[in-house]
Structure formats: C-alpha cells, structure tokens
Amino acid sequence: MGNEDFLRLERLVAELDARGLLARVVHTPSGRAYVRVINPAATSLTENVVCRAADYWWSWGERMHHADDPAGAASKVARVLAAVSE
C-alpha cells in the first residue's frame, strides 16, 4: 500500500469520526489496509472501505467515491450504516 492511500484512509477515518461513526485503519498481514467502520448505535451495521487507484471502494468491490473527497465518501458510508431510527 502506498503512503498516499494510507493518508487517504486516515482522512476518511477523521470524516467518519466527525459523523459519530467508529472508524480505524486496519492493517492486514499481507500489508494491505482498509478502514473498518461501525455504527455505535447499531453495532451490527459495519463496513470495510479500501482505497486504491485514487478511489474508495466498498467491501463488495464496487467503486464508492473519489478519494480526494473524503467528506463525500464519509457521507455515503454514514447513509449506508444509518440505523432505521436515526
């Protein structure tokens, strides 16, 4: 993983935290990294986001958002992980 992708993940974590979600960068033994996101109001609502080729990607392999806009990406993740009562 390149340093720029890691910095993009860190910026996404900051945006997710600002929206009240629990987020952290996780490093795998293979050297890859991703952001693990949990809705603290409904802990079964989780997502893993990766950054590659200057884009954020959902865990199922679909491009989510351009990595130069972590606020926009965080808004999308927050909508997906929103509990029904929120």
ABEGO torsion letter per residue (X at the ends): XBAAAAAAAAAAAAAAAAAGBBBBBBBBAAGBBBBBBBBAABAABBBBBBBBGGBBBBAAGBBABBAABAAAAAAAAAAAABBAAX
